[in-house]
Amino acid sequence: MIDHTNVPLAELKNRADRKNRTGPHRCDPQVSYNIGCVITEKGIWYLDSGCSKHMTGNKYVLIDFKEEAGPSVKFGGEGRRITRGYGTLTNGKTTFRRVSYVEGLTHNLLSISQLCDKDHKVSFSKKSCQVKNKHKKVILRGQRSHDVYVINMDTSTENVCFMSRASSEINWLWHKRLSHLNFKTINQLSISNLVKGLPESSFAKESLCAACEKGKQTRASFKSKQVSTINSPLHLLHMDLFGPVNIQSMGGKRFTLVIVDEYSRYTWVFFFRTKSETPQLIISFILRMENYNQITVRSIRSDHGTEFKTQCPDQQRDLSELLCRSDSSTKRGR
């Protein structure tokens, strides 16, 4: 909190006289602030704990300015002035809306209460101050000057400009130390001073990291087919076996085989006692369907379990010839 109410009025006047500026200001109950130093610099803004609104006396520092009558402000010994309008204050990275233009105000004020209302966190140290947004990113930095905290809106967020560029060796050293973290986040850690020993430098990716290329690469999704290549029943059969179930059927069967025809979506369900019965049951089913429909089964899609690969001594057809290659999404456990 910044409070200058204990500063003698004579001292405030002496400060103002030395700088050829107007003296301290006092607001009416509608808009109140208290600050003991005034400025005229365009980009200089003072953080004030008593100021209820962001305000300036120079409407040309605002964009999208609109004239609009607002609350009145009373200056010490200079009468009452009116809020003439509102605009937006920005430096390209940080933006404040509804900043008041008070005619006759000779300095710029940033309201701490307004910053906190936007979920910003304002912190002060002996020589500096900083403002962080709700994501804990530093958006403004300032310095202590004449017992008040000053922020230069023209340069306060240009952190990288004040940092030396890290060498290539330092770049890759910290990239590896931080588990191949991206350089944007490394810069944020450096600016916020969150990692002990991390130099205050600008980190940039100068080339691709071979380890990142191999470890972070992702497989592109498969393009879906617009036209189905399945044009007849029994062209492709989907098969899956599950069991043994904890509770057996009345006939003592604990395994279930499900067969789905891709073309018609017709489904068959078979029950049996042991897993070893699967190959013979499938062969019998295929022969029966082929004889009945006069159509040959062309391929089978399954999870490639052992029950589909076990050979039967008396089987009349090799199942391995029908099993089609499946992608990773159709394998067991997926």
Helices and strands as residue ranges (DSSP letters): H 9-18, E 44-48, E 55-56, G 59-61, E 63-67, E 72-75, E 79-90, E 95-102, E 109-111, H 112-117, E 121-124, E 128-132, E 138-145, E 148-152, G 160-162, E 164-165, H 168-177, H 183-192, E 201-202, H 210-215, E 236-242, E 255-261, E 267-272, G 275-277, H 278-293, E 299-301, G 306-308, H 319-322, G 328-330
